[in-house]
Amino acid sequence: MRTASPSAFAEIVAGNRLVAGDRETLVACRKRAVRAGKTVHCAIEVKPEG
């Protein structure tokens, strides 16, 4: 995939970094949404690359 579509691969990697960096927050947010039975708003921290 990296060779066939470098931009798509870069987007997947960037998304994975967001999820990996905020895994605990996202898990807690998902649990809140399940309990509420609807969409909830959650805040994550986004670190600069590098």
Secondary structure, DSSP 8 states (H G I E B T S, - for coil): -TTT-HHHHHHHHHHHHHHHHTHHHHHHHHHHHHHHTS------------
